[in-house]
Amino acid sequence: MPATELPARSAVVLVIDRLGAGWLSPYGNTWLDGPNFNRLAARSVLCESLIADSPDLEKSCRGYWTGRHAMEQGDGSAQALAALASSSGGQTALLTDDSRVSEHPLASGFADRRVLPVAHVTKGAKEIEQTGLFAFFDAARATIEERKGSGLLWLHSRGMSGPWDAPPELRYQFADEEDPTPPSFVDPPEMLLSENFDPDELLGFVHAYAGQVALVDMCLGMLMDAIDEHPLADETLLIVTSPRAYPLGEHRRVGACDEALFGELLHVPLLVQFPHGEHALTRSQQIIQPGEFFSFIAEACDWRAGDSASKILREIRGEAMDSPSLACATGREQRAIRTPAWFLRESKQDGEPRYELFAKPDDRWEANEVSSRCSDVVELLAAELDRFAAAARDGRLAESAPLAEVLNEMWR
């Protein structure tokens, strides 16, 4: 680590489930202002292209804590992230309102595990303080204030996979006068829209989700204040991310639905606030995946010896990158691959692979399918996807080869 860059001694990781990058103003959203996400972005490294490797929450947690890609087998490295922090003398704690996370086999590595009770919700709250998200963030704030030493604090919120119980006015603020009144439901919608779906119904879903994002932003400010006021603030790395996003009508899908591997499900935020304002207002263009958190946090906090393996830190420092910039994802009878210039989704149709190709970065929402016009690119990406899957299966993901030039160049 360069002499001018001091390692953090603590890491606070905030994971907000089902929060898509495209919903945040630091990622270009122009109609949903998030003052606290903007505040965090002004202090942070913002990673433009964090691509989930699976919509499966169990695999996401394994990736975070061991560095293993969703296509890999086994539990991962000899020591999980919490064990590395503990072996370096740090405290480790996990706070969540999702029992699936607390019951994950690797969660036992945290010395302190706390699962917040979850109330059954049937209607929106009257006040922000009555929402489930506020309860989680308030408990997170208290946990931060109580911490006496360095280490790893992992905060996992159900986020938008929990009840959408934000006060109604947070939904109403996004509706124009001519729009229908936003709906009052609290259960997250999940459906495959028909070809002649009602656009007003979908608009109501959008306004309801936006209200939840606005609520998250308010709660984030409370958490950031708690970290700023803590005695270890100047030694703490803050990471905010999500394991998967929430489709809202793109490709006619709403919610988890069939978990189709498109960008509206896979593209998630990553903002990293370093101690002492290091690297503030930096935008990382590297394509990364959740498994890379392991080496990044371990190195940034100086929890293990050895050469750097963190793509995030190497890019920030301007070091040469010796691995191709790509991301692969796996799901139910699906696979996907993203490179700087392309996104390819592979699904099954009558037992045979079916490919959909989209040009990046221009086609942000994967609306223009171009596989019939670029069959050579489809062939190259399909071969690269097979190579990646075989390397994952055989434990050889550390080995890499340069991508074909056409996979890195923007499509013209």
C-alpha positions in Angstrom: 0.0 0.0 0.0 1.5 3.4 -0.9 2.9 5.4 1.9 0.4 8.2 1.4 -2.5 5.8 1.7 -3.3 4.7 5.2 -5.2 1.4 5.7 -8.6 1.5 7.3 -8.9 -0.4 10.5 -12.7 -0.9 10.3 -15.2 -1.6 7.6 -18.9 -0.9 7.8 -20.7 -2.7 4.9 -24.3 -1.7 4.2 -26.2 -4.1 1.9 -29.7 -2.9 0.8 -31.5 -5.7 -1.0 -33.2 -5.0 -4.3 -31.8 -1.5 -4.8 -31.0 -0.9 -8.5 -28.2 1.4 -9.5 -30.4 3.2 -12.1 -32.7 4.5 -9.3 -30.0 6.6 -7.7 -29.1 10.2 -8.7 -25.3 9.5 -8.5 -25.9 7.0 -11.3 -27.8 9.4 -13.5 -31.3 9.3 -12.2 -32.7 12.8 -12.9 -36.2 12.6 -11.4 -35.5 10.9 -8.0 -33.2 13.1 -6.0 -31.4 11.5 -3.2 -29.5 14.1 -1.1 -27.8 11.6 1.1 -26.8 9.3 -1.7 -25.4 12.4 -3.4 -23.6 13.3 -0.2 -22.1 9.8 0.0 -21.1 9.9 -3.7 -19.3 13.2 -3.2 -17.1 11.5 -0.6 -16.7 8.2 -2.3 -15.4 6.0 -5.1 -18.5 5.2 -7.3 -18.2 2.0 -9.2 -20.2 2.4 -12.5 -20.5 -1.3 -13.3 -21.0 -3.6 -10.4 -22.8 -6.6 -12.0 -24.4 -9.2 -9.7 -23.3 -12.8 -10.5 -26.6 -14.3 -9.4 -30.0 -13.2 -8.2 -29.7 -15.9 -5.5 -29.2 -14.2 -2.1 -27.3 -17.2 -0.6 -24.8 -17.1 -3.4 -24.4 -13.4 -3.1 -23.5 -13.6 0.6 -21.0 -16.4 -0.2 -19.5 -14.2 -2.8 -19.1 -11.3 -0.4 -17.7 -13.3 2.4 -15.4 -15.7 0.5 -14.6 -14.2 -2.9 -16.3 -17.1 -4.7 -18.2 -16.4 -7.9 -21.7 -17.9 -8.1 -20.5 -20.4 -10.8 -17.8 -21.7 -8.5 -18.3 -24.7 -6.2 -17.5 -25.1 -2.5 -17.3 -22.7 0.4 -14.4 -20.6 -0.8 -11.2 -19.5 0.7 -9.6 -21.0 3.8 -10.8 -17.9 5.8 -14.0 -16.0 5.3 -14.0 -12.3 5.6 -15.2 -12.2 9.2 -12.4 -14.7 10.2 -9.8 -12.5 8.6 -11.0 -9.4 10.5 -11.1 -11.4 13.8 -7.6 -12.9 13.3 -6.4 -9.3 12.9 -7.8 -8.4 16.3 -11.0 -6.8 15.1 -14.6 -7.2 16.3 -17.0 -8.8 14.0 -20.8 -8.2 14.0 -23.7 -9.0 11.6 -27.0 -7.1 11.9 -29.9 -8.0 9.7 -33.7 -8.1 9.4 -33.5 -11.1 7.0 -33.3 -14.5 8.6 -31.9 -16.0 5.4 -28.8 -14.0 5.9 -28.4 -14.7 9.6 -28.9 -18.4 8.9 -26.3 -18.5 6.1 -23.6 -21.1 6.9 -20.9 -18.5 6.7 -22.7 -16.1 9.0 -21.5 -18.2 12.0 -18.1 -16.5 11.4 -19.4 -13.3 12.9 -18.8 -13.2 16.7 -21.9 -11.2 17.2 -25.1 -11.9 15.2 -28.3 -10.0 15.7 -31.6 -10.6 13.8 -34.2 -7.8 14.1 -37.8 -8.9 14.7 -40.0 -8.3 11.7 -43.6 -7.2 12.2 -46.4 -8.1 9.8 -47.3 -5.0 7.8 -50.7 -4.5 6.1 -50.6 -0.8 5.4 -48.2 2.1 4.9 -46.8 3.9 7.9 -48.0 7.3 9.0 -44.5 8.4 10.0 -41.1 7.5 8.8 -40.1 6.3 12.3 -42.8 3.6 12.0 -41.4 1.9 8.9 -39.4 -1.2 8.8 -36.5 0.5 7.1 -36.2 3.1 9.8 -36.2 0.4 12.5 -33.3 -1.3 10.7 -31.3 1.8 10.3 -32.0 3.0 13.8 -30.7 -0.4 15.1 -27.6 0.0 12.8 -27.0 3.5 14.2 -27.1 2.2 17.7 -24.8 -0.6 16.9 -22.3 1.8 15.4 -22.4 4.1 18.5 -21.9 1.1 20.8 -18.8 -0.2 19.0 -15.6 0.3 21.0 -13.0 -1.2 18.7 -12.1 -1.8 15.0 -13.3 -4.7 12.9 -16.1 -5.6 10.5 -19.7 -4.6 10.9 -22.0 -6.1 8.2 -25.4 -4.5 7.9 -27.9 -6.3 5.7 -31.3 -4.8 5.1 -34.2 -6.5 3.3 -34.6 -3.2 1.6 -37.2 -3.4 -1.2 -37.7 -7.1 -0.7 -39.4 -6.2 2.5 -42.7 -4.3 2.9 -43.1 -1.1 0.9 -44.5 0.8 4.0 -43.1 4.3 3.4 -45.6 7.0 4.3 -47.9 7.7 1.3 -46.6 11.2 0.8 -43.2 9.7 -0.2 -45.0 8.0 -3.1 -47.3 11.0 -4.0 -44.4 13.4 -4.5 -43.4 11.6 -7.7 -46.9 11.7 -9.3 -47.8 14.5 -11.7 -51.3 16.1 -11.5 -52.5 14.0 -14.4 -51.2 10.8 -13.0 -53.4 8.4 -11.1 -53.1 8.3 -7.4 -50.3 6.0 -6.4 -51.5 2.7 -5.0 -51.5 1.9 -1.3 -50.2 -1.7 -1.3 -47.3 -2.8 0.9 -46.4 -6.2 -0.5 -43.8 -5.9 -3.2 -45.4 -6.7 -6.6 -44.2 -9.6 -8.6 -45.6 -10.5 -12.0 -45.0 -11.0 -15.7 -46.9 -8.2 -17.5 -49.2 -9.1 -20.4 -48.5 -7.5 -23.7 -51.5 -5.2 -23.3 -50.7 -4.3 -19.6 -52.2 -1.2 -18.0 -49.4 1.5 -18.0 -51.1 3.3 -15.2 -50.8 0.2 -13.0 -47.1 0.0 -13.8 -46.7 3.7 -13.1 -48.1 3.1 -9.7 -45.5 0.4 -9.0 -42.8 2.9 -10.1 -44.1 5.6 -7.7 -44.3 3.1 -4.8 -40.8 1.9 -5.4 -39.5 5.4 -5.7 -41.1 6.2 -2.3 -39.1 3.3 -0.8 -35.9 4.6 -2.4 -36.6 8.1 -0.9 -37.1 6.5 2.5 -33.8 4.6 2.2 -32.0 7.9 1.3 -33.4 9.6 4.5 -32.3 6.6 6.6 -28.9 6.6 5.0 -28.3 10.1 6.3 -28.8 8.9 9.9 -26.3 6.1 9.4 -23.7 8.4 7.8 -24.1 10.9 10.7 -23.5 8.1 13.2 -20.2 7.0 11.5 -19.0 10.7 11.2 -19.5 11.2 14.9 -17.8 7.9 16.0 -14.3 8.1 17.5 -13.1 5.7 14.8 -14.6 7.7 11.9 -11.1 8.5 10.5 -10.3 4.8 10.4 -13.5 3.4 8.9 -14.3 2.3 5.4 -18.0 2.6 4.5 -19.4 0.5 1.6 -22.9 0.7 0.3 -24.2 -1.8 -2.2 -27.0 -4.3 -3.1 -26.9 -7.9 -4.1 -29.6 -7.6 -6.8 -32.0 -5.0 -8.2 -35.7 -4.9 -8.8 -37.2 -5.0 -12.3 -40.1 -2.6 -12.8 -41.6 -3.3 -16.2 -38.4 -3.7 -18.3 -38.8 -6.7 -20.5 -42.4 -6.9 -19.0 -41.1 -8.2 -15.6 -42.0 -6.8 -12.2 -40.1 -7.9 -9.1 -38.4 -11.3 -8.8 -40.8 -12.9 -11.4 -38.6 -15.4 -13.3 -35.4 -13.6 -12.4 -34.4 -13.0 -16.0 -30.8 -12.0 -16.3 -31.1 -8.5 -17.7 -29.4 -5.3 -16.5 -32.4 -4.1 -14.5 -31.8 -7.1 -12.2 -28.0 -7.4 -12.3 -26.8 -3.7 -12.3 -26.4 -2.7 -8.7 -24.7 0.3 -6.9 -21.4 0.3 -5.2 -20.1 3.4 -3.3 -17.0 3.2 -1.2 -16.1 6.0 1.3 -12.5 5.7 2.3 -11.1 7.2 5.5 -9.6 10.8 5.4 -11.5 11.6 2.2 -9.1 9.4 0.1 -10.2 9.0 -3.5 -13.4 11.1 -3.1 -15.3 11.9 -6.3 -13.6 9.0 -8.2 -15.6 7.0 -10.7 -14.4 3.5 -11.4 -15.0 2.2 -14.9 -13.9 -1.4 -14.2 -16.6 -4.1 -14.5 -16.6 -5.9 -11.2 -18.6 -8.5 -9.3 -19.6 -9.2 -5.7 -16.8 -11.7 -5.1 -14.2 -9.0 -5.5 -15.4 -7.4 -2.2 -13.5 -10.0 -0.3 -10.0 -9.1 -1.5 -10.9 -5.4 -1.6 -12.0 -5.1 2.0 -9.3 -7.4 3.3 -6.6 -5.4 1.6 -8.1 -2.0 2.3 -8.3 -2.8 6.0 -4.9 -4.6 6.0 -6.3 -7.8 7.3 -4.0 -10.1 5.4 -0.5 -10.1 4.0 0.5 -10.8 0.4 0.3 -9.1 -3.0 -2.8 -7.1 -3.9 -5.6 -9.0 -5.6 -8.1 -6.2 -5.6 -9.2 -4.9 -9.0 -10.9 -2.0 -7.3 -7.8 -0.7 -5.5 -5.5 -1.3 -8.5 -7.7 0.8 -10.7 -7.9 3.6 -8.1 -4.1 3.6 -7.8 -3.6 3.7 -11.5 -1.9 0.3 -11.6 -1.9 -1.9 -14.7 -4.7 -4.3 -14.9 -3.8 -7.8 -16.1 -7.3 -9.3 -16.1 -10.1 -8.8 -18.7 -12.9 -6.5 -17.8 -16.0 -8.8 -17.8 -18.8 -10.1 -15.7 -20.7 -13.3 -15.9 -23.9 -14.3 -14.2 -25.9 -17.4 -13.7 -29.6 -18.1 -12.9 -32.4 -20.6 -13.6 -31.6 -22.0 -17.0 -29.8 -18.8 -17.9 -26.4 -17.3 -18.1 -25.2 -13.8 -19.1 -21.9 -12.1 -19.9 -21.1 -8.4 -19.9 -18.0 -6.8 -21.4 -17.2 -3.1 -22.0 -18.9 -3.2 -25.4 -21.6 -5.9 -25.1 -24.1 -7.8 -23.0 -25.2 -11.3 -24.0 -28.0 -13.2 -22.3 -28.3 -17.0 -22.9 -31.5 -18.8 -22.1 -33.0 -22.1 -23.1 -35.6 -22.7 -25.7 -36.7 -26.3 -26.4 -33.5 -27.4 -24.7 -31.3 -25.3 -27.1 -29.4 -22.1 -26.2 -31.1 -18.8 -27.3 -29.0 -15.7 -27.4 -30.0 -12.0 -27.0 -27.3 -9.4 -27.6 -27.2 -5.7 -26.7 -24.6 -3.0 -27.4 -23.0 -1.3 -24.4 -22.9 1.3 -22.9 -25.4 3.0 -25.2 -28.2 0.5 -24.8 -28.5 1.0 -21.1 -31.8 -0.8 -20.7 -31.2 -3.5 -23.2 -34.1 -2.5 -25.5 -32.5 -3.1 -28.9 -31.6 -6.7 -29.5 -29.0 -7.0 -32.3 -27.9 -10.7 -32.3 -29.0 -11.2 -35.9 -26.7 -8.4 -37.0 -23.7 -9.4 -35.0 -23.5 -13.2 -35.1 -19.7 -13.1 -34.9 -19.9 -11.2 -31.5 -22.5 -13.7 -30.3 -20.2 -16.6 -31.1 -17.2 -14.9 -29.3 -19.2 -14.0 -26.2 -20.8 -17.5 -26.0 -17.3 -19.0 -26.2 -16.1 -16.6 -23.5 -19.0 -17.5 -21.3 -18.2 -21.2 -21.7 -14.6 -20.6 -20.9 -15.5 -18.7 -17.8 -17.9 -21.4 -16.6 -15.3 -24.1 -17.1 -12.7 -22.1 -15.2 -15.1 -21.6 -12.4 -16.0 -25.3 -12.3 -12.3 -26.2 -12.2 -11.2 -23.5 -9.8 -9.2 -21.6 -12.4 -10.8 -18.2 -12.4 -7.6 -16.6 -11.3 -6.3 -17.5 -14.8 -7.2 -15.0 -17.4 -6.7 -14.2 -21.1 -7.2 -11.0 -23.0 -10.6 -10.4 -24.6 -11.0 -10.2 -28.3 -10.7 -6.5 -29.4 -14.3 -6.4 -30.7 -15.6 -7.3 -27.2 -13.9 -4.2 -25.7 -14.8 -1.7 -28.4 -18.0 0.3 -28.4 -20.3 -0.8 -31.2 -20.7 1.6 -34.1 
